Structures are given as structure tokens and as C-alpha cells.
């Protein structure tokens, strides 16, 4: 496939990257540099071929070094001279590459892929900064084995021995004397429970009556002699159906952010990008229907939304574009080895079985480049027919349970 490049895409910081790469052309392969004549086959169905890409990134992430490592794609090494720029004929998608790598490792791998113009051609550049080690695969993949630590030794890749792995866990890279290292997971704020980078949830989609088929609510005669307590909410049954529909089709979570380094993280910002797909959505708590009441003593107002907007200061803001939902989280500071559970619940719903990846970028005032990773959400949906009478019984059981809890 011939790649049509857009030069404007690479204008920002392009001179700095080009100057650095040009210097690398005069160096030889080692623990911080590798040259690849051909582009990696990320879209191949051959796991053995794709595992070469995975192995190279893991090897540099685990290597003993004091500076960033680079893989230059589209460049042929010339020992003792300047390497030859052949260029690449197609590009890799950084988000897709991040998902490919980080869905297989026991902890997120920090790296970045970009392509940049050089000598009238384009080369791919994979940058692997210093980071917490060891990093290894959770399951076998292609030619690679699970729980084996691959690392770069000179210009070749090897398997780390037990002594090296032990030292990796206690080693503090020079970079982390000045830069933090952050990671993020799903969580439940209540009880401060970490849920990991992969979350599964079972949802129920109630097949409820159409709104125009639900009758008005009429106050029973037994309450007719107490009009001073309020007026009848004729929408009660319709609101009740809405309430239980969303109560069952939604699941909630918050996020857990940890500074696993020995350096304070300042001005932390997490950006979480979620693709819009059919039958899936992201909501704030204020968008979820309130529990309805059959009798109202004031006009029905969504006071939950008012308190959310006026009283509370949210640490998680949701916005959307034409094709994605965006969640932004801000944390002023995280001390070394400290963590933060976000307060704001994120509501998601699905109307059919769905697996979806969240693209995450973690920023900090004292990070030179964002830390990118993936979170994975899997939702299983069960269709369950329900009529109004069944929903009324569900509500009665909820009220009964609340009364029993108060008596305990």
C-alpha cells in the first residue's frame, strides 16, 4: 500500500526530531538503537511475524541503559559509516500499536511511534523511554513465551537471567530521579477497590413497554384525604420504568491513578478517549434518571444535576466529539508511591455484547512525554422482558428492603 503523507502532521517539533535522527544514522546498533530495513507487519495475521515487533519493544524497555532507546524503521545499518535511509511505504497507527503491545503485557509499556521526513523520504521512529522493569507477556504469543523477560544486550536480544530480573525490580533508572512514572486502572471509589486494566460487567436490558402504552398514575383513595402532602405525579409509572431500565442497563466505575516512581508527579492530567460505537454510551450521574415519587410536594426538578453542577467540583469531566467520548481527570500532585481514587462515577451502558478499548494518555508537568496505555472494557448484555406489573413489584421489594435495613 502506498502511503500518502501529510507533511503538516509532523511540523511541530519536526526539526528537533530530524536533527536527532540524523545524528543516529552515524551510530551503530546497541542497547539504545536498532535499525529496521522494512516496516513491521502490524496488520499481518501471522503471529510469528508480529511477535518480532513485540519482542523488539520489550527488549528495549527492559534493557540496561541511561537514555531513551530508538528503533528506526526504513533504515539499513552501515557499520563504520552512515546508515542508508530507504524510507517506509506505509505507516503504523500508534493507537493500534499501543493496544497490540499493552494488551499482552503485565504492566503498561511506555513507548511512542511517529513517522518523520528524512532525506526526502519518511522513516518510522519508535521511542522507548526509561521505565519501571521488568516487563513481560502474560500469555505466549507467536515465538515469545509468557513470563520471560526479553532484553537488549548490545545489538542482540536475549532472555534475562534471574539475577538480572531481581536487579531490575530494585534498580532506579537515572530518569526517575527527575521524572515520575504513572499508571491508571479501573476502580470503585467506594471501598477504594482497584479493578485492574481490564473490566468485565454483566448488564440487563429490560424489554419494557413503550412509553405511550404505560398508563397515568392515579392516587389511591386511601391517600385522597391527605392532599396537603402533595399532588399526584401522573408520570410516576413512566418514570418508574425509565428508572429501572437505566438502573439495570448501566454499570459504573471510577479510576485509580498511581505514581509508582520515587519522584513526585506535579500537575497530573489523564486523557481517556473512547470510540463511539453502536449501542454503547457514556453518561454522567446527572444524566441518569432520579428515583421517582408517586406524590410530589414541588414541581419535579433534577436536583441531583443542580447539586452536581453547583456544589460539587468534579475531578472527571466528560465531553464528546463526533466520533469519541473524552474523559479528563486532573490531580494536582501525587507523592512518590502514592495513589488517587477519582470521585466522579462514570456510567456506561450497552444494548448488546461489546468489547471496547479506552486510549489513555497520562501527562504531568515534570514528564517529558505522555505515558500511553490501554484500558479494556467488556460488557455482556442479557435481554429480559418485563411488564409494568413486574417493575412495580421490583420497586416494592426495594422499598421493603430499605425499611428492613432501617429497622436493623
C-alpha positions in Angstrom: 0.0 0.0 0.0 1.4 3.5 -0.9 1.1 5.9 2.0 0.0 9.5 1.2 1.7 11.6 3.9 0.5 14.9 5.2 3.6 17.0 6.0 1.7 19.3 8.2 1.1 16.4 10.6 4.7 16.4 11.5 5.6 20.1 11.5 5.5 20.5 15.3 8.9 19.6 16.7 9.9 18.2 13.3 13.3 19.9 13.2 14.3 18.7 16.6 13.4 15.1 15.7 15.1 15.3 12.3 18.3 16.6 13.8 18.4 13.8 16.4 17.6 11.1 13.9 20.3 12.4 11.5 22.9 12.0 14.3 21.7 8.5 15.0 22.4 7.5 11.4 26.1 7.7 12.2 25.9 5.4 15.2 25.9 1.6 15.4 23.2 -0.7 16.8 23.4 -1.3 20.5 21.3 -1.2 23.7 19.7 2.1 22.7 19.5 1.9 18.9 18.2 -0.6 16.3 17.7 -0.2 12.5 15.0 -2.0 10.5 15.2 -2.1 6.8 11.5 -2.9 6.4 8.3 -1.8 8.1 6.9 -4.1 10.8 3.8 -6.1 9.6 1.4 -5.0 12.3 -1.6 -5.9 10.2 -0.4 -9.4 9.4 -2.3 -12.4 10.6 1.0 -14.2 11.2 1.6 -14.1 14.9 5.2 -15.2 14.5 5.9 -12.1 12.3 4.1 -9.7 14.6 5.9 -11.2 17.6 9.2 -9.7 16.3 7.8 -6.2 16.8 6.6 -7.1 20.3 10.0 -8.6 21.2 11.9 -5.6 20.0 9.9 -3.1 22.1 10.0 -5.3 25.2 13.8 -5.8 24.8 14.5 -2.1 24.7 12.0 -1.5 27.6 13.9 -4.0 29.8 17.5 -3.0 28.6 20.2 -1.7 30.9 20.7 1.9 29.7 20.7 5.5 30.8 18.9 7.2 27.9 15.9 6.7 25.6 16.1 3.9 23.0 15.1 4.2 19.4 14.1 1.8 16.6 14.5 3.5 13.2 12.3 1.8 10.6 13.1 2.2 6.9 16.9 2.5 7.6 19.6 0.0 6.8 22.6 -0.1 9.1 26.1 0.5 7.7 28.8 -0.5 10.2 31.5 2.2 10.4 29.6 4.6 8.2 26.4 6.5 7.8 23.3 4.2 7.7 21.2 4.2 4.5 17.7 5.8 4.6 15.4 3.7 2.4 12.1 5.0 3.9 8.8 3.3 4.5 5.9 2.8 2.1 3.2 2.7 4.8 2.8 3.9 8.3 1.7 2.3 11.6 -1.1 3.6 13.7 0.3 4.5 17.1 -3.0 3.8 18.9 -3.3 0.4 17.3 0.3 -0.4 18.1 -0.2 0.7 21.7 -3.2 -1.6 22.0 -1.3 -4.5 20.4 1.6 -4.3 22.9 -0.2 -3.3 26.1 -2.9 -5.8 25.8 -0.3 -8.5 26.2 2.0 -7.3 29.0 1.6 -7.5 32.8 2.2 -3.7 33.1 1.9 -0.8 30.6 4.9 -0.3 28.3 5.7 3.3 27.7 6.7 4.0 24.1 5.7 6.1 21.1 5.6 5.6 17.3 5.9 8.5 14.9 7.0 8.9 11.3 9.1 11.8 10.2 10.6 13.1 6.9 14.3 12.5 6.4 16.4 12.9 3.2 13.3 13.2 1.1 11.7 10.0 2.5 9.8 9.0 5.6 11.1 6.8 8.4 9.3 5.3 11.3 10.6 6.1 14.8 9.7 4.0 17.9 10.9 5.8 21.1 11.2 3.7 24.3 12.0 5.8 27.4 13.4 4.5 30.6 10.7 2.9 32.8 9.9 0.5 35.6 11.0 -3.1 34.8 10.7 -6.0 34.3 8.0 -6.2 31.7 6.9 -9.5 30.2 4.0 -11.2 28.5 1.0 -12.6 30.3 0.5 -15.3 27.7 2.5 -16.9 24.9 2.4 -15.0 21.7 4.0 -16.1 18.4 7.6 -17.0 19.1 7.5 -15.4 22.5 6.9 -17.1 25.8 4.9 -15.9 28.8 6.7 -14.7 32.0 10.0 -14.5 30.1 11.9 -11.2 30.3 13.4 -10.3 27.0 16.1 -7.6 27.0 18.5 -6.0 24.6 22.2 -6.8 25.1 24.3 -4.8 22.8 22.9 -5.4 19.3 21.1 -8.6 20.0 18.1 -9.7 22.1 18.4 -12.3 24.9 16.4 -13.7 27.8 17.2 -12.1 31.2 18.6 -14.4 33.9 17.1 -14.5 37.5 19.8 -12.2 38.9 19.2 -9.6 36.2 15.4 -9.7 36.8 15.9 -9.3 40.6 18.1 -6.3 40.0 15.6 -4.7 37.6 13.0 -4.6 40.4 15.3 -2.7 42.7 17.1 -0.5 40.1 16.1 3.1 39.9 16.8 4.4 36.4 18.5 7.8 36.2 15.5 9.3 34.5 13.2 8.6 37.5 15.4 10.9 39.7 13.7 13.7 37.8 10.6 12.2 36.3 7.6 10.3 37.7 6.0 7.2 36.4 2.3 6.9 36.4 -0.2 4.1 35.8 -4.0 4.0 35.7 -6.7 1.3 36.3 -10.4 1.0 36.6 -11.6 1.3 40.2 -14.6 1.6 42.6 -14.2 4.6 44.8 -16.5 3.2 47.5 -14.2 0.8 49.4 -11.2 2.0 47.4 -11.1 -1.1 45.3 -8.7 -1.5 42.3 -10.3 -3.4 39.4 -7.3 -3.6 37.0 -6.8 -2.6 33.4 -9.5 -5.0 32.1 -13.0 -4.8 33.4 -15.9 -7.1 32.7 -19.6 -6.4 33.7 -22.9 -8.1 33.2 -25.8 -5.9 32.3 -29.6 -6.4 31.9 -31.6 -4.8 29.1 -35.2 -4.7 30.3 -37.6 -5.0 27.4 -40.1 -2.6 28.8 -43.5 -1.3 27.5 -43.5 1.6 25.1 -44.0 4.9 26.9 -47.3 5.6 25.2 -48.6 2.2 26.4 -47.9 3.0 30.1 -51.0 4.4 31.9 -51.0 7.5 34.1 -50.6 7.0 37.8 -53.7 7.6 39.9 -53.5 8.2 43.6 -55.4 5.5 45.6 -58.4 6.5 47.6 -56.7 5.7 50.9 -54.5 8.8 50.3 -57.1 11.0 48.8 -57.8 12.6 52.2 -54.2 13.9 52.5 -53.9 16.4 49.6 -51.7 18.7 51.8 -48.8 16.2 51.5 -48.5 17.0 47.8 -50.1 16.3 44.4 -50.2 13.1 42.4 -47.4 12.5 40.0 -49.3 11.2 36.9 -45.9 10.4 35.2 -44.9 8.1 38.1 -45.3 4.8 36.2 -43.4 6.1 33.1 -40.7 7.5 35.3 -40.5 4.2 37.2 -40.0 2.2 34.0 -37.2 4.6 32.9 -35.5 4.4 36.3 -35.3 0.6 36.4 -34.4 0.5 32.7 -31.3 2.6 33.3 -30.6 1.1 36.7 -30.1 -2.3 35.0 -28.5 -1.4 31.7 -25.7 0.8 33.2 -22.6 -0.1 35.1 -20.3 2.4 36.9 -16.6 2.7 37.7 -14.1 5.3 38.7 -10.3 5.4 38.1 -7.2 4.7 40.1 -4.0 6.6 39.3 -0.7 5.6 41.0 2.7 7.2 41.0 5.0 4.2 41.1 8.2 6.1 40.9 10.4 7.8 43.5 9.7 11.3 42.2 6.6 13.5 42.9 4.3 14.0 40.0 3.0 17.5 39.5 0.0 18.8 37.6 -1.2 15.4 36.5 -3.8 15.1 33.7 -5.3 11.9 32.4 -7.0 12.0 29.0 -9.2 8.9 28.2 -10.5 8.6 24.7 -13.4 6.1 24.0 -14.6 5.5 20.4 -18.3 5.9 19.7 -19.8 2.6 18.6 -23.4 1.5 18.1 -25.4 0.5 21.2 -22.9 1.9 23.7 -22.7 5.2 25.6 -21.0 7.1 28.3 -23.0 9.2 30.8 -22.5 11.4 33.8 -24.5 10.7 37.0 -26.7 13.8 36.4 -27.9 12.2 33.2 -29.3 9.1 34.9 -33.0 9.3 35.9 -33.7 10.0 39.6 -35.8 7.5 41.5 -39.4 8.7 41.0 -42.0 9.5 43.7 -45.7 9.0 43.3 -46.6 12.1 45.2 -44.7 15.4 44.8 -44.7 18.4 47.1 -42.9 20.6 44.5 -42.5 20.6 40.7 -40.2 17.8 39.6 -36.7 19.1 39.3 -33.5 17.2 38.8 -31.8 18.4 42.0 -29.0 15.8 41.5 -27.9 17.7 38.4 -28.1 21.0 40.2 -26.0 19.8 43.1 -23.6 18.2 40.7 -23.1 21.5 38.8 -23.1 24.0 41.7 -22.0 22.3 44.9 -19.5 19.6 43.8 -16.3 20.2 42.0 -15.8 17.2 39.7 -12.4 15.6 39.1 -13.6 13.8 36.0 -15.0 15.8 33.1 -16.9 14.1 30.2 -17.1 15.7 26.8 -17.6 14.3 23.3 -16.7 14.8 19.7 -18.4 13.5 16.6 -16.7 10.1 17.0 -15.4 9.8 20.5 -16.1 10.4 24.2 -13.4 12.1 26.2 -12.8 11.8 29.9 -10.4 14.3 31.5 -9.1 13.8 35.0 -6.9 16.3 36.9 -4.9 15.6 40.0 -2.7 18.5 41.4 0.0 16.3 42.9 1.0 12.7 43.7 3.8 11.9 46.1 6.2 9.0 45.3 4.5 5.6 45.7 1.1 7.4 46.4 -2.2 6.9 44.6 -5.5 8.6 44.0 -9.0 7.3 43.5 -11.2 9.6 41.4 -14.5 10.7 43.0 -16.8 11.0 40.0 -18.6 7.9 38.8 -18.6 7.2 35.1 -21.7 5.5 33.9 -21.6 3.4 30.7 -24.4 1.4 29.1 -24.6 -1.2 26.3 -27.6 -2.7 24.5 -25.6 -5.7 23.2 -22.4 -7.5 24.0 -19.5 -5.2 23.4 -15.7 -5.1 23.9 -14.1 -1.7 23.7 -10.7 -0.2 24.2 -10.0 3.0 26.1 -7.0 5.0 24.8 -5.2 6.6 27.8 -2.6 9.4 27.9 -1.1 10.4 31.2 0.5 13.8 31.4 2.5 15.6 34.2 4.3 18.9 34.4 7.5 17.1 35.0 7.1 14.4 32.3 8.9 15.0 29.0 6.4 12.8 27.1 3.0 11.4 27.9 2.6 7.8 29.2 0.2 6.0 26.9 -1.6 2.8 27.7 -4.9 1.0 27.1 -7.9 0.0 29.3 -10.3 -2.7 28.1 -14.0 -2.9 28.9 -16.1 -6.0 28.1 -19.9 -5.8 28.6 -22.3 -8.8 28.4 -26.0 -7.9 28.0 -28.9 -10.1 28.8 -32.3 -9.2 27.3 -35.1 -9.6 29.8 -38.8 -8.9 29.0 -40.6 -7.0 31.8 -44.1 -5.5 32.1 -45.3 -2.7 34.3 -46.6 -5.0 37.0 -43.2 -6.8 37.3 -41.4 -3.4 37.6 -43.9 -2.3 40.3 -43.0 -5.5 42.2 -39.3 -4.7 41.8 -39.9 -1.3 43.3 -42.0 -2.7 46.1 -39.1 -5.1 47.0 -36.6 -2.2 47.0 -38.8 -0.2 49.4 -39.3 -3.2 51.6 -35.6 -3.8 51.8 -34.9 -0.2 52.7 -37.4 -0.4 55.5 -35.9 -3.6 56.9 -32.4 -2.0 56.8 -33.6 1.0 58.8 -35.1 -1.3 61.5 -31.8 -3.2 61.9 
